[in-house]
Amino acid sequence: MFFSNHELDALTKKQLHESASAFLFLGISSLVLGSLALYFAFFSTLITIYSLGVILIIMGILEEVHALHVRAWKNFFLHLCLGILYLVGGALIIGHPLVSEINLTLLLAFFFIVSGLVRIVFSLSHHIVHKGWQVLNGLISFILGLLIWQQWPESGLWVIGVFVGINALMAGWTLLMLYYAAKHIK
């Protein structure tokens, strides 16, 4: 269970209980959207990549506006250059979404491989709590990275969409468990 009844005050219990139907709706919606993202992994990857490009362009515009407001400051050129970098990066992503998908997937594969190895080595060389779980986490990350890399560049067309879908499914199940807990608050 997410929380025990004795840890919550009366107002919190009331708000959680009243929000139960919202948790149910959001949980089911997340499960449906996550399932669709998994089923249509290529399109959800493409949508995610386009969204990233749009976000970078918006950040670039905001950074350029900020640079104009602080042009008397020493770090004016920093903000100006960052704005240009965001704009160019966003435009490249939107202009070449398939290349962006493939390149970002390769970066993810290397991230999982390196972070998995670091987690394994650190866990085995230090006295830490839950060493076994840390090693398992590192091993899974390492294997996941190898599997993505082994399938690359084809994996670039679906991996990001699958990750988005899995994240939405996990969020959906979490919200459904919160719904269940909120319904049973006394």
N, C-alpha and C positions, 0 to 999 in steps of 0.2 A: 504494500500500500504506500501511497505517496506521503501520507502524513498520518499521525495518530490523532484521534479526537481530543485527547487531553492536552495537546500542544497548541490548539487553536482557540482563539477567543471567540465569543459569541457572534460578533459582527463578521469576522472572517468566515465562520461556519455558514452564516446566513448568506453571505455573498457567493460563496462557493456553491451552495445548494441552489441558489437562484440562477447561477450561471451554468448549471449542468446541461441544459438543452443546447446552449451555445457550444459547449465542449463536444457534445454529440454531433452537432451539425458540422463544426470545424473538423472533427476527427473523420467523419464519413467523407467529407469533401476532400480532405488530404489523401485519404485512401484511394478515392476515385482518381484524383489528379495524379497521384504517384503511380497507380496502375497504368494510366494512359501514358505517362512519361516513359514507363518501362516498355510498354507495347510499341509505342512510336518513338523509340530511343533516338533514331536519326533526327527526327523533327524536333524533339525536345533538346537535343544537343545543339541544333541549329538555332533554335529560339534563344537558348542560353547564351550562345556566342554573340548573336545579334544584340541581346540585352547588355552584355558586357561592353560591346562597342558603343552603344548608345550612352551607357553610364560614363564611359571614359570621355566621350565627346562633351557631355554635360559638365563633367569635372573640369575639362579643359577650358570651357567657356567661363565657368566660375573662377578658375584660377587666373585667367586673363583679366577678368573684371577686377579681381582682387589686386592683381599686379598694377593696374591703372590707379587704384586707390592708394597704393603704397609706393608710388614711383619715387618718392623722396627718400625712402628707406634704403639701407644698404642691400637688403635681400630682394630688391625689385627684380633683378635679373634672374634670381632663382625662381620666383613665381612666374615670370614671363617664360622661362625655359620649361618649367614643369607644365604650364598650360599648353605650350606647343607640343610637348611630348605626349600629353594626354590626347590632344586633338589628333595628332598623327597616328598614334596607336589605335584610337577608336576608329578612325577612318580606314586604316589598314585592315582591322578586324571586320568591319562592315563590308569593305570592298573585296575581301578575300576570306569569306567565312569558312570554306572547306579547308584551306591551308591553315587557318587559325585553329580549327578544331583539331587537326592532326598534330600541329606543333604543341598546343596546350596539352594534348593527351600524352605526348612524349615527355613533356615536362612533369606531368603527374606521375608517369611511370618512374622516372628517375627520383622524384620526391619520395614515392612509396618505398623504393629500393633503399635509398640512402637513409631515410628516417627509420625504416625497419632495422637496418643494420646497426644504426646508432643506438636504437632502443635495446637491441639484443646485447651488444657489447657493453653498454652502460649497465644494464641490469645484471649481467654476469660478472662484471668487475667491481660492483659496489654492493654493499649490504643495504638493501632497500626492502620496504614492505611490499608484499605481494609480488615478489620476484618472478614467480611462475607466470602470473597473468601478464606482467610486463614483457617477458620473453615471448609468450604466446602472441601478444599484440604485435610485437616486432616481427615475429615470424610470419604472421598473416599479412602484415603490411608489405614485407619483403616479397612474399609469394605473389601477392596481388600486383605489385609493381612488375615482377618478372612476367606474369601472365599478360599484362597490358603491353609490355614491351615486345613480347614474343608475337603478339597479334598486330603490332604496329606496322604499317600505318593504317590498316583497316580498322583497328580498334578506335582510331580517332573519330570515326563516323558515328560511334554509338556510346562510348564510355562515359562521356560527360552527361548525356541524357539518362543513362542508367544510374549514375550517382545522384542526379537530381531526383529521379524516381524513387530510389531507395531512401533518400532523405525525407521525401514527402510521405512515404509509407511509414517510416519510423515516427515521424511527427503525428501522423494519423493515429497510430496505435497508442502513442503516448497520450494524446487527447482523449481517446476512448477510455483509457485506464483512469484518466483524471475525471471523466464523466462518471464512471463507475464509482470511484471514491467519493465524488461530490454527492451522488445520489444516496449514498449510505452514511452520510454524516448525521449524527444524532445531536 
